[in-house]
Amino acid sequence: MFDEILGLPAHPLIIHAAVVLTPLLVILAAVHALAPRTRAVLHWAVAALAVIVPVAVFAARESGEALKVSRFASADGPLGARIAEHEEFATPLLLAAFALGAVSLILVYVSRGDRFGRPVRVAVSALTVVVAAVTGYYVLRAGHTGAGAVWGS
């Protein structure tokens, strides 16, 4: 399922969704958490990305595994090392993306209306910023090592 799209390797096609949408969620979730005046505008964007991003990262991880098995199973030397380094970031990024998705949805929920007190909103906002920073780190490292694996740097 994650091997090819119209005869092309799926991974280079699928990763673009993860590489573009994950940093977008990182930024919008952090802005939503830190700038209360923007919340009314960002609720739907953050909620939608919170659902889409973990799916995109999961698809990128699975397609990367399929690509490795089908075309690079015997890669060794510098290429094998670059692929292994890139692969090390797949699971942490996936976990971070799921965590950011969940925390972002909770943030949207607790920041709407006055159902929850200020301490709850502040705590969830702080947690969102921390998880967004971690997710941002992993998406940058995964993207950089992936580009290095392809372009040899």
Salt bridges, closest charged atoms under 4 A:
GLU4 OE2 - ARG71 NH2 3.36
GLU62 OE2 - ARG61 NH1 3.13
GLU85 OE2 - ARG141 NH2 3.76
GLU87 OE1 - LYS68 NZ 2.86
